[in-house]
Amino acid sequence: MDLYRMSLWQVFLAGGPVMWPILLCSIFGLAIILEKFWHLKRITIDTQEFLSKIMDKMKRHDTKEALQICDNTKSPIANILKAGILKYDRQRPQIIESIEDASLYEIPRIEKNLTALATIAHVSPLLGLLGTVTGMVRCFQTIQAKAASFHPVSPGDLAGGIWEALLTTVAGLIVAIPTFVAYNYLVNRINHFILEMEKASTELVNFLTE
């Protein structure tokens, strides 16, 4: 049977039962990746421009307008800076504590589902390895059955098990490699985003307490 003439469904079935959990991993992994890309695009703003607007309002002692700008900006950076602005008339430690408290709420929301994505990237090749083992088990079962009935073993008798062993390994790697690449990219994007939040928070604290 020519692999390149087989349909995806035929290839999937030839991989055996382990292909099902690999398929589920691919679906969940793709869903998480798309959700994270959409979420990061939605919350990314021009931090310096936003901070300049806030500081301009605070210079004019227009706290209400500064808070309104934060409310109208759907981003964790806006939520964290708002926490600091609400304490603008307090001492520096109190402002910092308020910002840190807001960060404890916002950062886990940004990092949500990253652990699940890393798990999928690590589990997928292991599932492929499991399929390899089950495929080889099928081969040896066939050899044992043929030997018990005193029938010669032909390559065709072992083909099914070998197909299963190889296809599950390939499928596991096909899922794992792009998932791992996407995970590392998202971690880098999120770390950069968190760094932007920390810089903006520090600038705001310095401005409010100077």
C-alpha positions, -999 to 999 in steps of 0.1 A, spaced: 0 0 0 15 34 -11 15 59 17 12 88 -7 -20 74 -23 -37 68 10 -62 92 24 -56 109 58 -83 87 73 -67 55 60 -33 66 74 -50 75 107 -66 41 110 -34 23 100 -18 40 130 -39 20 155 -58 31 186 -30 53 199 -37 77 171 -69 88 189 -52 104 219 -26 120 195 -55 135 175 -70 149 208 -36 164 216 -34 181 183 -69 195 186 -64 209 221 -29 222 212 -42 240 182 -71 255 202 -48 267 229 -23 282 204 -51 301 185 -66 313 218 -33 326 231 -24 344 199 -58 361 198 -56 370 235 -22 385 232 -31 405 201 -62 418 219 -43 430 250 -12 444 234 -10 482 234 16 509 228 28 510 264 47 542 262 19 561 244 -6 549 270 17 558 299 23 592 285 -14 599 284 -18 588 320 11 609 332 -2 639 313 -35 636 331 -19 631 365 3 662 359 -29 682 356 -42 665 387 -70 650 366 -71 616 384 -106 609 373 -97 612 336 -66 591 341 -88 563 356 -112 566 328 -84 561 303 -75 529 322 -111 517 322 -114 523 284 -82 503 277 -87 466 278 -52 455 288 -36 441 319 -12 470 318 -41 494 322 -55 474 351 -22 474 370 -15 511 365 -51 518 376 -43 501 409 -14 524 414 -33 555 404 -60 547 429 -33 550 456 -16 581 441 -19 601 474 -3 573 495 33 565 504 55 547 478 54 512 496 16 513 495 15 522 458 39 494 450 19 470 471 -13 479 453 4 474 419 19 440 430 -15 428 442 -30 437 408 -1 418 391 -8 387 411 -43 387 395 -33 397 360 -2 377 353 -18 343 358 -45 353 334 -19 361 307 -1 328 313 -33 307 314 -31 274 295 7 276 288 13 247 312 -13 226 292 4 235 260 38 224 273 22 192 285 9 184 251 43 191 235 59 166 259 32 140 259 27 137 221 60 121 213 56 98 243 22 87 228 40 81 195 65 59 214 37 41 230 22 34 196 56 21 184 57 -3 213 21 -15 207 29 -20 170 60 -41 178 39 -61 203 15 -69 174 44 -80 153 56 -104 180 21 -117 186 18 -125 149 52 -143 149 41 -163 180 8 -173 165 25 -183 132 51 -203 150 25 -221 171 7 -232 140 39 -241 122 32 -216 94 60 -195 80 60 -158 88 59 -135 57 66 -98 56 30 -91 49 21 -107 83 42 -81 101 33 -51 79 3 -41 100 23 -39 133 52 -21 116 28 4 100 13 11 134 48 15 150 60 40 124 29 60 119 23 67 155 59 79 160 55 102 130 21 115 142 34 122 177 63 142 163 41 161 139 20 172 168 49 178 192 73 199 171 50 228 161 34 227 195 68 231 212 78 259 188 46 277 195 50 273 232 84 288 232 73 317 210 43 324 233 65 322 265 88 348 249 59 371 239 44 368 274 77 374 292 82 405 270 47 417 278 53 412 316 85 431 313 66 460 297 42 460 326 70 461 351 87 490 333 54 510 331 46 503 367 81 515 378 78 547 358 44 554 372 55 548 408 85 571 403 63 597 388 37 596 416 63 597 444 88 622 430 
